[in-house]
């Protein structure tokens, strides 16, 4: 633990009451990490939304702000997140050698909406072709005129 604390620039005096140990304990307390003995800790890379119990413990003004924020995020960001993820997956599949039909079928198997599967596969095919074309173009090196020096 002392080495981990030093690498991120935090002091570690040892023991359960050091700031570093307390911070790790809070991560575990809020289900953001878990002990993964004997090798270390498993830590979430993305923080999940607050659950009802956590929201109910917030002051009233923050509960209202949280509700307004989640209402605004619910529909649009969920669809945008699905679109972004399905496009990434489709592009990965194409780069791994799958054809367009196999890519679309795999997205369907993973539970994406058929229209999103088609759109993401087409988007990925266009991006994949652009990348291949750019990679095959010789690098253009501009020559500086001799009298410009």
Secondary structure, 3 states (H helix, E strand, C coil): CHHHHHHCCCCCCCCCCCHHHHHHHHHHHCCCEEEECCCEEEECCCCCCCCHHHHHCCCHHHHHHHHHHHHHHHHHHHHHHHHHHHHHHHHHHHHCCCCHHHHHHHHHHCCCCHHHHHHHHHHHHHHHHHHHHHHHCCCCCCCCCHHHC
